[in-house]
Amino acid sequence: MHEDSQDTLLEQRRRHLKIYGKVAASLSLLPLRVSAEDRPTVPTRLPKKAKAVALDQVRLLPSPYLNAVNANKAYLLRLSADRFLHNYHKFAGLPVKGAIYGGWESDTIAGEGLGHYLSALALMFAQTGEREFKQRIDYIVDELLRVQAAHGDGYIAGFMRKRPDGKIVDGKEIFAEMLAGNIRSAGFDLNGCWVPFYNWHKVFAGLFDAQQLAYNPHALKVAAQLGHYIDRFFAGINDEDLQKILNCEHGGINESFAELYARTGEQRWLKLALRLYHNKVLQPLTQQKDELANTHANTQIPKLIGLARLHEVHGNEQHASAAQYFWQRVTQHHSYVIGGNGDREYFFEPDTTAKHLTEQTCEACGSYNMLKLTRHLYSWAPDATYFDYYERAHLNHILAHQNPATGMFTYMTPLMAGVARDYSSEENDFWCCVLSGMESHAKHGDSIYWQHDDTLLVNLYIPSRLDWKQQGAQFEMLTEYPYQGEIQLRLKQIKKAKHLRLALRIPAWAHEYQLLLNGKALTSTKEKGYAIVDRVWRSGDQISLNLPLALRLETAPGAPQVAAILRGPMVMAADLGAADKAFDGVAPALVGAQILPAISTISASAAHYQTQGIGRPSDLPLRPFYSQYTRRSAVYFNIYDDAQWAAAEVGFRKEQERLLDLSRRAVDVMHLGEMQAERDHQLEADISYPVVYRGKNGRDARTGGYFSFYMKVKPGALILQATYSGEEKNRDFTITIDGVEIAHVVLNGDQAGEFIEQNYVVPEALTKDKEKVLVRFNPMNGRTAGPVFGCRLYTKD
């Protein structure tokens, strides 16, 4: 990171700082270390670059991370390689050996699961050393060789396409269409196929992991032969049409070819990787412009990972600066306190997280990919700031996204108060976040230890054993962090006394810490967030690091009255009850001049706390957010003093009075997206889907579709009121009553508020002598109608 950009961020943080009492301070997500006293005054001892210690040299010890690995291990072994291979065999004309899985694996994105499964198996083999994972990998690669031989041109894929007539067929036929100039590209659809290049990116990644982590001798051959097929295709595509194709989500296909170049040395792969540059997204980032708002978050992150890998194999500094700028903007201005990003999978305007506390926050794939990007940037120039973010997302989002009791995964991690997590099923979902989850929970040991020459950097405090083969040293880390602050790192064995540097990450929130060597206080060099111990080490030497775990408040960027509570790296949350019990309460608030002193400790070892007299509408138990797998919770709290709370109560009562007035005047109300209401109002629809957003049910209609329903009427002047999201963009539709248009609606996200209500006059002639009318929403001009979050017919004032 450039120092001037860090100074700018520091000033922004100072503006957002708010003090609550003598001991409560709101901290930024990632305080960057740029103060004069923190800059080294002695020659640097931290290496200029670093590399993660290989996963097979790390073994996890009992902890929540090992629990997650074990749950995932059992799930991976319950899954069937032949079922993931179903379409690969079928489209090659080979006998299928297992029924296709349900969910996304039965949709046009089918086949993506195999790539993720290969990666997960390879990571799990490296993480555990268990041979069954390698055996499955070797079987899958052998089957892919058979598939390629049957096709005869290097092709392998499981994805399908939906023809214009609705028939579902082998997706291979779209490539001939596109070579002929027929390219129909949308955000997630390419000629009727769901994100085919994204799909291939995952297959490439699985093959590379099979080669590197499981030592499969044929995986690179399969990848190269697939690369030849794709390269021949793009050779027939001009630059203008290439950009059309790249407008469809394509994952990190640029990374795939950068990696293929790194592993083979063939210049053709580098040439293709450089060409697969999505101008619309990557050029603004190269120019240090944040134009991320309203773009699909996880679609963009892999493109930047691709640029990072291209920088590593090609050396283009613009690629590096774009990746660094993107990381800085996302982590500092587009992320929630748990480290995740996105609302309804999309980036929003910078510093507006407090306006986006919904049930559709934090797609798990977004954090999965941000952690990958973080590893690249850190390896170029080690700085603890990167791992302050990494630890934040790894602990509070990735661990939260798997239920270790079942091994199942969430898609979203909701931050709306009272919303429960929704987990996948064993065989009938296979969302992208299930598949990335298989990988995330197979590699919890991959970023604990980093190295360069004689320096070992310890970035995550996860109980583990390290066999540092490069230096012939074996370490053991024992800790109950983050529940307790003490971390012990013992050099169990070294062949002979040796001079080594040990760099321990000191988190930005740890303003005070204690370091002991063999039980005696130790003074160490501090550099870029690391305590560096530089000495001759012998078997039995032990370092003890003690970190403070006091509670603190952290405000949401841009909203100093909205805060979360943290304990060390751990986000705390109010426990609002069991997930299987309905929640009809309001988002809790905290009221008082001093917030933190009014939180009492129930059990420090379990990180269990309780508010005392400051909770509204009542006091609240606080527990670690990640661990509330089957509980409803609240992470963010509006913070009020007594006067502010009194004013907020007045506003609440006024809104209740307004709603009561509307209910008195209502003739009929339609709750779209709710089964019974839609049945009662005789809903009919085509290419239309129910949605849920910010706790409201709704319905939309896509291009070529519609939805309609009957509503009761009464004589006299009436108003039709429809509710929309205030940030909805590019929506164009008409509303008709009994076939007569009463409104042409265009939504461009220019209305303030989470939800907006728009009123449309219903001419009396349309309701005269009628008991009900047919209301219909019709998409226009290739756009979507809605979503509409309810309709109300009511009388005029």
N, C-alpha and C positions, 0 to 999 in steps of 0.2 A: 504494500500500500504506500501511496505517496504521502509524505509528511504534511503537505499543505491540505490534502483532503481530510487527514486526521484532525488537524487543527480546526477546520470548518465544523466537523462533527462534534468536536468538544464544545465549541461555542453553542451549537444547537442543543446539546445536552444541558448546558448551564441554563439556557432559557427555559428548559422543561423542568428543572429541578424544583421540587416543592418539599418544604420541611414540615413534618407532622410531629410536633413536640420536640423534646431535646434529643431523643435517641432515634427518631424515625426519619429516615431520608429516602426519597425516591431516587432510585438509581436507573441509569440507562441500561439497555439490554446488553451492550458490549462496550464498557468504558475503555477507550483506547489509551494506551500508555504513551503520552507524548509530553508530560511535564518535564521540566529541565532536570529535576532531581532524579528522574527515572532513566534518563539517558546515560549510557555507560561512560564513565570517565577513564576507564582502563581499556586496553586493547580487548576487542571482542573475544569471548570464549565460546559463544554459541555458534554452531556451524552455520555456514551460509546456505546449506541445503540439507535435506534429510530424506530418509526413506523408511517406510513402515517396516518393522520387523516382520518377517514372513509369518503368516497365520499358523503354519504348522509348527512354529517354535513357541507357541503360546497355548497354555492349557488353563481353562477357567476353573476356579474354585467356587464352592457354594456361595451363591448370591442370587438376587433376582435375575441377573443376566444369564446365569447358568440355568435357572428355571425356564427361562424363555427358550434357550437353545434346546433343552431337553423336550419341551413341548413341541417345538418345531421339528425336531429329529423324528419324533414319533409320527407326526403328520406326514412328513416326507416319505416315510416308509410305508404309510398306509396308501399313498397314491400309487398309480400304475403308469409306468412308462409307456406301455402299449396303448393306453387310452389317450395319452397326450400325442402319440404318434398316429392316431387314427386317420386324420386327413392326409398326413404325409404319405402314408401307405396307399390310401384310397386314390389320391390324385396321380400317383405314379403307376397305377394299375396293379398294385401288389395286394395280396390278401390282407385285410385288416385283422388285427389280433386282439382288439379290445373295443368296447363301445365308446363312442365319443362322450366326453364329459359334458355336463350341462352349463347353463349360464353363458358367459362370454365365449367359452370354448365351443359352443354350438352356434355362435353368431358369426358374422363375417370377419371378425378379428381372430377367429380360431387359429391356433398354431402358436400364438404368442407364449402360451403357457409352457411349451416345450423348452424354449430358450431360457426362461426364468428357472425352470425346474433343473436344467443342466447346471446353471450357475449355483443354485442352492445346493445341489448334490456335491458339486466341487468344493464349495465353501465349507460344507459340513464335513466333508472328508478331511480337508485341511484342519478344521477346528477340532475334530475328534480323532482322526486317524482310523476310523472304522471302515473296514474293507467293503462292506455292502454298498456304500455310497459309490465307490470307485467301480464296482461291478456293474451297477446300473448305468453309470456314465459310459463305460466301454460298450455296453449293449446298445445304448441309444446312438452313439457315434457309428457303430457298425451298421445299424439300421439306416442311418442317414446316407451312408455310402451306398447301400443297396438302392435307396430312393434316387440318388443322383445317377446311378448306373441305369436305372429304368428310364429316367427322363432323357438321359444322354446329352444334356447341355449344361449341367451344373446346377440346375434348378432344384431347390427344395423349398417347400412352403406348405402351411396348413390353412392359410387364409382363403376366404371365399368372397364371391361378389354377388350382389343382388342386381340382376338385370332389370332394365326398365319395365319388363313385363312381370316382375316380381319373382321370377325363378332364381333359386340359389344354386350357383355353379362354382367350379374351380376358379379361383381368383387369377390364375395364370393368364386368362384371356384379356385382362385389362391392358397388358403391356403392348400387345399388337395394336389395340385401339389407340393407345397414346402415341405410338410410333407413327400412326397414320394421321396424327394431328387432332384426334378427338380426346381432349383432356377436360374432364369435369372435376374440378378440385374445390373442395370446401374445407372447413376447419378439420373435420375428422373423416371425411369421405372422399375417396379418389376413385372415380368411375364405378361407384357402387360397392367399393371395397373399403373396409374400415381400417385405416392407417397401415397400409402394407409395409412401408419402409420402417416405421416404428417397430412393427412386428419383426422384420429382418434384423434390425439393430439388436433386439433381444436375443435372436438366434445366434448372431455373431458373438455377442457377449458370452453366451453359454458355451460356445465352442472354444473361445479363447480361455475361459476359466477351466474348461475340461483339459486343455493342453497344459496350462501353467500350474494349476493346483492339483490336478489328478494325473498328470504326466501321460495323457492319452496320446499315442503316436500318430493318430489319424485325424484328430480334430482340426488341425490347421489345414490339412488337405481339403477337408469338406468346406471350410471357410473360404479357401482360395478359389475352389471351383464355383461356389456360389458368387464370389466376388467377380469372377469372369463373366457370369451371366448378367449381373447387374451392370457391370462396366460396358458390356456390349449394348445394353439397352440405353444407357445414358449417352453413348457415342452417337446415337441416332436422334438425340433430343437437343434442340438449339437452346441458347441461353434464356430466351424469353419464355419458352415452354418449361424449361427447368424451374424457373421461379414460380410458375403456376403450380407445378407438382409440389414444390417445397412449401406452398401455402397450406397443404394438408400436413397434419402432424406427422413428423418423420423421425421422432426420437432423436438419437445422436448418431444418425447414419454417417455423418462426417467423422465422428469418433471411430466408427467401425473400420473405415478405410485408412484412417491415420494409424490405427492399431495394426491393421494388416500390413501396412508399409513397415511399421516398426519391427514386425516379426519376420518379414520376408526380405526386406530391402528392395523390393520391386518399386521402381519409380511410378509405375502406372497407378498404384494405389494412392500415393501421395498426391498425384495430379488430380485424381477423382475427389479425394478428400477436400482439397482446396477449392474445387469447383462447387461442391455441395454446400454453398454458403448462402443462407437465407437473407437476402438483402434487407427485406422489410423490417426484420427484427434486429439483425446483427449490426447493420450500419449505424443506427442511432447509438447503440451501446459503444461502438468503436469511437464515436464522437462524444462520449461521456454524457449522453442524454438519457434521462429516465422517461421513457414512453411506454412503460410497462402496464399502466392502468388499463383494465378491460381486455388484457390479453390472457389467454389460458396459461396458467402459471407453469404447470409441469410440462407443457409443450415446449417452453422456452429453455428450461434449465439444461436438458441434455445437449442442446445446441452449444451452450457455453462450455459444458464439459468437453464437447468436441473441439472447440477452439483451444481450450487448455491443453488437450492432448496434442493438437496440431502444433502449438507453441513448443511443446517438449520435443517433438520429432523434427520440427522445421525451423523453429527459432524466430518466427514473426512476432515482434514485440506488440504490434497492434492486437493480435489475438490474445496475448497475455493481459494487456490493459483492459480490454473489453470484458474478459472474464473476471478480473479483479473489481472493476467498476460495478458489474452486475451483482457480484457477491456482496459488496458493500451496500448497495442500494436495497437489496432484498433483505439482508439481515438487519439493517439499521432502520429501514423505513417501510417495509412491507411485511413484517413478520409479527406474529403474536408472541406472548411471553413464553409459550412452550416451545418456541423455535419454528413452528410450522407457519405456513403462509397460505393465502388464498381463501376466498369466500365463493362458494359455488364453483370452486376450482380456478377462479380468476383472480389475478392481481387487482387491487383497487388503488385509488389515489394514495400517494405517500402519506404516512403519518395519520391514517384514519382507521386504525384497527378498532378503536372504541365504537365506531359506527358499524362494525361488521362482526358483531358477536352473535352468530347464528348457529343453527344446527348443521350447517354445511361448511364449517371452517376446516382448514388444515387437512387437505388431501394427503394421505400418508406417502404417496409417491413423491410429492414435492420435497419432503424432508429426506427421504431416501436419496434423492438426487442431489439436494443441497449438501448433504454430508459427503457425497462423492466429490463434488466440486471443491469443497473445503479441503479435502485431502490433497488434491492437486496443488492448490494455491499454497498450502502450508509447506509442501515438499520443496517449493522453490525458495522459500525464505521463512524458516521457522519463527513463529511469533505466537505467544500464548493466546492472543486475541482470537485466532482462528479456532483454537480448541475451547475457548470460553463459549463460543457459539456451538461448536460440535457437541460438547457435553450437555449444553442446554437442550438441544433438539433430541439427542440420543436418549437422554434420561426421560425427559418429560413428554416427548411425542412418540418416539419409536417404541419405547417400552409400553406406553399407553395403548399402542395400536394392536397389540396381541393380548388375548386373554390366555394366560398361561395354564389355566385350568382345562381349557378345551383345545388350545392351539389355533383358534380361529382369529380372524383379523377384521379390523374396521376399515372402511373406505375413508370416511371423514372422522375427525376427532372433534366433536361439537364443543364449542365454548359458550353456547347460549345456556344461561342458568336453567338447571332442571332437566336438560335433555340427556337422555341415556345414550350410551354407545351402541351401535348396531353392528353385530358381528356377522361374518360370512358363514355359509354352510360348508359342509365337507366337500360336496361334489357338484353343487349347482349354482355357483357364483363365478369364481375365478376372475373377479375384477382385477384390474391392474394392480391394486393395492394388496390384494391377496398374494399375487405373484411376486411383487417386490418384497412383501412381507416374508415370504419363504427365504429370500436372500438376507434381509435385514437381521433375521433372528437365527441365521446360520453363521454369523461373523462378528459376534460381540467382542471377540478378542483381537480384531484386526487393526485397531488404532490405539491400543493402550501404550505400546512401546514403539519408539522411532529411533533411528540410529544414523550416525555418520562417523566413519572411522572409529575413533576411540570414545565417542560421545554417545551416551544413551539418554534419550529424552523420554520422560514419563508424562504422558498427556492425560490419561484417564485413570482414575483410582478404582479399579475393578479387581477384586481378589483373583489372583492368577499366579501361575508359574511361568517363568521365561527361561528358555534354553537359548542363550545368546551365543550361537555357534561361532559367529565371526570373532568373538573374543574369548571363547572357551569359558564362559561364565554362566552360572545358573542362579537366577534370582527367584524370590518368592515374595509376593505382596499379600499381606494380610490386613484386612480392614472391614469395617461395617459402614464405611462411608457410602452414601451421604447421610445416613442416620446418625453416625457418630463421626467426629472430626479427626480421629487419630488414624494415620496411615503408616504401616510399618513395611519397609522394603529391606529384605535381608539377602545378602549375598551368601547363598547356601554353599556354593562351591566354585572355586576357580583353580585352575591347574597350578598357577604360581602367582605370587603377588604381582600386581600389574597396575600401572598408572592408567586411570580412566577418568572421564568426566561424566558426572551424573547430573542431569538437568531436570528438576522437578517443577512442574507447572504450578504456579501460585495464582489461583483464580482472581479476577479483577475485583471481586467483592470481598476478598480476604485481605483487609487492610492491615491486619496483624496476624502473624503466624509464628509458630515455634518449630525450630529444627534441631534435632538431637542426633548425634553420632555416637553409637554405642553407649547411649544413656547420658551423654554430656552435651551441654548446649554448644551449638555450632554456628559460627558466622559464615555466611556464604556470599558469593558474588550474586547480584541480582541483575538480570538482563532480559529485556523483552518479555517480562512476566515469568521468568524462570529463576529459581534458586539453584545455582550451579556449585556443585561440590567437586573440586578438582584435587585428586589425591591418589596415592597408591592404595589399592584395595586388596584385602585378604579375605579368605573364606571366613564366614561368621560375622563380618561387619554388618551393622544394621543402622539404617537411617530411619528416624521417626519424624514424621511431619504432622503437626497438629494445626488444623484449620478451624476458624471460628464459625459456628453455625447459628448465629443470632438471626431472628426474624428481621425482615426489612420490607419496605414497600417499594414497588416499582411502578411508575405511572405509565399509562399507554402513550406512545408518541402522539403528540398533538392534542392530548386530552388530560391535562394535569389533575382533573377531578376524578379520573377513573384509574384505579390501581389494582395490582395483584400483590399477593403476599408470597415472599420466597424465604426459604431457609437454606442457606448455602446455594447449591445449584438447583435445588428442588422447588418446583412450583407447588404451593399449597392451595387447597380448594375447600370450600364449604361442602360438607356432606349433607345433601338434601334428601336422602332416603334411597330405598331400594329401587333398582331400575324396573322391577316388575310391578311396582305400585305407581299409579298415576300421580303426576305432579301438577297441581293447579295453583301454585303459589306465584309470587312475584319475585323478580330478581332481587336478592338481598343487597342491602346497603350497609355502610358503616358510618356511624354518626358520633362525632366527638372531637374535641380539640387535640387530644393525643390518642392516636389509634393503637400503636404497638404496646404501650404500657397496659392497655386494657385487654390484652390477650394473655391468658394464663396457660401454663404448661400442664397437660394431663399426663403425658408420658414422653419424655425427651427421646428415649431410645426408639420409640415407635413414631416419632414426629407427629404427635397427636396434641392438639391445642383446642382452646375454647375461648370465644369472645365473652367479655364480661360487661354487659350494660351498653355495648355500642352497636349490637346487631339490630337491624330492622328488616322485617317486622319482628324478629326475635333473635336471640343470641344463637351462635352457630358453632358446631364442631368443625375443626380444620384438620385435614389429613392430606398426605401427598396426593397430588392430582393423578399421577400416572397409575397409582395402585387402585383407584376407584373403578375397577373394571365393570362391576355390576351395580354401581351406585350412580345416582344423579348428583351433579355437583355444580358449583359456581366458582369460577376462577377470577373474574374481574368484578370489582365492587365500585359503585359510586361512593365517593367520600364526601361527607357533608360535615360542616359544623352545625350547631343547633339552629342558627338562624336560616341557614341554607336549607336544612331539612324541613323547617316549617313552611318555607316558600314552595318547596317541591311538593309538599302535601297539598297545598292550595291548588297548584297546577293539576295534580292528579284528580282532585275532586271536580275541577271544572271539566276535565275530559270525560269523567264518568257521567256528569250531567248532560254533556253533549250526546254521548252514546245513548243515554236514557231517552232523550228527546227523539232521536232517530228511531229507537225501538217503538215508541208510542205512535209514530207516524208511518211505520212500515206496513206495507200491504203484503209483501212476500219477500223472503230472503232465501237466496241460493248459496249454499256453502259448497263451492266447487272443489273437486278433489276428494270429497267425502262420499263414501259408497252409498249410504242410505239417502243422503240428500239428493245425489244424482239419480238414484232410482226413483225417489218420490217425484222428482221434477222431469222424469222421462228423458234423461239425457241421451243424446245420440252424438256420435263423434267418429271422425276418421283422421288418421295421422295426428292423433291428439293424445297427450299424456298428462296424468296427474303429477303435481310437483308439491314439494313442501319447502318453505323458505321462511326463516325467522319465526317459526312456530305457526305459520299460516299455511293451510292447504289451498291449493289452486289447480289450475289446469291451463295448458296452452294448446295451440294447434299449429303444426308446422306447414310449410309450403304444400299446397294442394289439398290440405285437410280443412277441418272445421269442427266446431262443437256447438250444439244447440240444446235448449231446454225450455220447458214451459214454466211461466210464472203467472200467478193469479193477479187479476187487476180489479179495479173498482171504478165507478164513474168519477169523472173530474180530472183535473190536471195532475199528472204524475211525473216523477223524476226517476230515471234509471241511474243508479250509482254503481260504478265499478271500481274495484280496488286493484292497484298495480304496485309493483316495487318502484320506488322513486328513482332507482338507478338503472332501470331497464333501458337498453339502447337498441336502435335499429329494429324497432317493432312497427309494423304497418298493417292495419286491419280495419275492417268495417264492422259495424254492429247493425243488424237488421231486426225489425220486429214484424213478424208475419210477412217477411219478404221485402219490407220497405226499409231503406237505409235511414237510420237516424243519426249516425255519426261515422266519420272517417277519422281514425285515431292513429297518430304517429307518436311513438315514445322515443325520445332521444336522451334520456337520462338527465334532463335539465330541470327536474322538479326536486326540490329539497324534501328531505324526510325519508325515513325507512320505507313507509308505504304512503301512497297518495290516493286520494279518492276523487274521481272525476264524475261530474253529474251531466246527464244528457236528458233534455226535455223530450217527453213522449207525447206526441200530438194526440189530442183527445179523440181525433177521428180513428186512431189505431186501436183504441180500447172501447169505443162506444158499443154498447149492447153485447159486450164480451165478458166472459168469466175468466179467461186466460189467454195469453198470447205466447207465440214462439219467439224466443230471443236466440239469435245466432251470431257467432263470432267467426269472421272469414278472413284468413290471411291474404295480404295483397302484395304484389310486386316482389314476389320471391322471399318475403319476410315471414316472421312468426307472429301469430296473434297471441297476445298475452305474454307471460302467464297472467291470468285473472284470478285474484285471490278473493273471490266472492262478489255477488251482485245483490243489490237491494232495490226493490221498487217501493217508493214511499210518496206520500202526498206532499204537496207544496206546503210552505210554512202556513 
